[in-house]
Structure formats: structure tokens, C-alpha cells
Amino acid sequence: MTTEAPQATAAGATRTDQLTHGSLELPWTRWLFRSRQAGVLWLIARLWLGWQWASAGWGKLTAAGDGNWFSHATGLQGFIAGANSIYDHRAQAHGHPQVTYGWYVHILNAIGAHAQLFSRVVTLSELAVGVGLLLGCLTGVAAAGGVALNIMYITGGSAGPNGTFILLGVLLVAAWRVAGYLGADYFLLPRPRVRLRRKVRARTAGWPRH
């Protein structure tokens, strides 16, 4: 009797803490990132973002002359040369250079030694991100890959629409459960979803029901 009461109290406190932590989740965020109904919104977002990535990758693959990143390294070499130039003249930017990190410039220069290979990697990566988002195939992975590319572009001094792409990409990663529901993820993700539900049910099996 005397030993069971504290244990029951501790278990009850733990359950209360878990329920309180779960209650901190706002209803609209749960709907936005976990509800199937929100899949329509994510469909619009990923189709737009996927088209931007697919168009960029296709342009690099099919452009004529030096604009073709798959057969020429000129485009990537120009990007690296621009990053070097901006970093070298960073003192003229009044403390706000577009390329701030010297270590990243060193990485770009190392990549420049194999520019043709990495030009093809960039081209195929952009196409893969675009196709993944358009088809809703492993949407979270595709969006994360797009965010990684955007960060590399921004760090190298290329702003453009990268900020918008990063914002949408991060939101799509957060909504990975439902972002591709109206797409290939409907067929690819049922098993992980079922496993997740089983784990949640197993952990909450002893909780009091109201």
C-alpha cells in the first residue's frame, strides 16, 4: 500500500506532463501539417515549387552551348568565379558581403577542380527535386534536397528566389505526412504511417480514456 501510492502518483504525473505537452500543439498546425484535407494546399505549393525546380534542371540539361550544364562546366565555373570575386571584394560591401564564409569559398574552389562532374550532379539534382515534388514522390526528401541546394546557392552569393524556395521547402518537409497525399506518397507511405499509429497506440494504451 505504502509503496504503490507513490508509483501511481509518479505515473499519473508523467501522463499529465505528456498530455500537457501534447496540448501545446495548436489545432491549426495539427490540421495544416497532419490533416489529409490540407493535402490540397500542399498540392498547390509542391506543384509550383516542383515546376520551378524541374524547369531549372531541364534548362541546364537542354540549353545550347555553354549554357548546358550537363555537357559544359562553364556555368558552374562562372558561379564559383563570381563567389571568389565577391569574397575578395567583401571590404567594399560595408560589412554586408553576399559571400561571407571563407570556408565555403574554399569548398567551391575544391569543387571547381571537378567542375564537369559537379555540373552534372547539380543538373540531375534539380531535376530529381522537381520530379519528386511534381509527382508527390517522397515529398519530404525531395523538399529537403531542394532546401539544401538553395542554401548552397545563397551561401555562394546567389539570392534570387532562393529565400522563397527555402520557406516553401521547409514547410513541405514539416508537412511530409500529408504533402504528398494527393500524389505517389499515397502509395509509398501507408506502411510507415501504420507503424507510427501502432507505436502511438501502444504507448498510450494504459492512459485513461474519457
N, C-alpha and C positions, 0 to 999 in steps of 0.2 A: 504493500500500500504506500509506504513512505518513499519507496524508490521509483514507483511507476508514475506518480504525480508529476515530478519534475520533467520526466521524459516526455510525458504527454504535453506538458506546457511548452517544452522546447520545440516539439514537433509542430504544435499549433502555431508557435511564433514564427517558425520557418515558413509554414504555409501562408501565414498572414503577410510576411515580408514578400513572398513570391507573388501573391495576389496583388499587393500594393504596387510592386514594381510593374506588373502587367497592366495595372490600371493607369499607369502614367502614359501609356500609348494613346495618342489622340485618335478618336474614331475616324476622322477623315484620312489620317495617314494609313490606318489599317485598311480602309476602303481603297485608297489610291494604290497602295503597294501590294495588296493581297487579294483584293476582290476581282472576280472574273469580269464583273461589269466594267471595271476600269480598263479592261483589255482593249476597248475601242479607242480610248485616249492614247494608250501606248502604241496601238497600231498606227495611228496617225504620226506620232512622234518618230517611231522607228522607221516608217516608210520614208519620211522626209530625210532623216539623217542617213539612212541607208542609201538613198538615191545620191546624196551628196558624196558619200564615200565611193560608191560604185562609179559615179561619173568621173571623180578624180583619178581613180585607179585605171579606168578604161581609157581616159585621155592620155595617161602616161604610157599605156600599153600600145595604143594605136596611132599616136601622134607621128608626124613625119619628121625626119631629120633628127637634130639634136634634142628635140622635144620628146622623143621617145625614150623613156627611162629604161625600158627593158633591153634595148639594143645599144644605148649610148649612156655613158656615165656623166655627160656634160651637165645635166640638170642637178644632180647631187653634188658634183664638184662646185658648181656655182653657188649652191646653198652653203656649202662649207666655206668657200671663199668669202661669202658675204658675212658669215658669222665671225670669221677671223678679222675681217676689216672693221666690223662694228666693235669687237672687243678691243682691238688695237687703238681705236679712237674713242674709247669709253670716257676718257677725261673730258672730251668736248661735249658730253651729254649732260653735264652739270649734275653728276651723281645719279643719273637715271638712264644708264645704257640699256639697250634692248637685250644685249647678251651680257649677263652679269657674272656667270660662273666660268672661271678659267678652266676648271677640271672638265667641264663639258666640251669646251673648245678642244682640249687635248683628245677627248674621246672621238670627236668629229674628225680630227686630223688622222687618228688611227684608222677610222673607217674609210677615210679618203684613199688610203693605200689599197683598198679593195673596193673602190667606188662602183665598179660594174656589178659586182656581186650584190652589194647592198642596194643599188638602184633597183635591181630585180626584186629584192626582198621587200622594199618599200612598195613597189607596184603591186605585187601579189598580196601584200598585207592589206592595202587599201581595198583591193577587190574582195578579199575574204571578209573584211569587216562589212563592206557594203552588201554583199550577197547574204551574209548571215543575218543582218538586220532586215533586209527586204523579205527574206523567207521566214523570219522569226525562228531561225535555227540556232540553238544555243545562244539566245539573245544576250544574256548576261556576259558571256565570254566575249562575244563579238563587240559589245559596247565597251567592255574593259580594254580590249585591244585598241579600239578607236581612241579611248582616253589616253592610253599610253603613247600612241602616235602623236596626238595633239600636244601632249606635254613635251615631247621631244622637239616638235616644231616650234613651240613657243620658247622653249629654252634656247633654241638656236637662233632666236631673233625674228621669227615669223609670227606675226599676230593674226591679222585677218579674222576669219570667223572661228578660230580655234577656241576662243573662250565660250562661245555659244555651243560648239560641239562638245566641249568638256562638260558643261552643265547638263545637257541632254543625255550624254553618255553616262554620267554618274547617276542620274535619275533612273535610267534604264537598268543599270546594274542593281540599284536598290529595289527595282520592281521586277527582278528576274523571274519571280514565280508566275507572274501574270503578263509580263510584257510580250511574250511570245505565245500567249494562249491562243490567239487567233492566227496561228502560224504552225510551223513544224514542231515547235516545243510542245504543242498539244499531244503529239505522239511520242516525243522524245523524253518528256519529263514526268509522265504519270508514276513511274516506279519510285523515283526519289521523293515525289510528293506523298505517295502512300507510306513509304518508310518513315518520313517525317511525322505524319499523322499518327502512326503506330507508336513512335517514341514519345510523342506528346501525351497520348492516351495512357501509355504505361507509366509515365512519370506522375500523372495526375489521377491515377486510378484510386488512390487512397484519400483523395481530397473529398471534403463534404460537399454534397450536391444540394442545391437549393431549388 
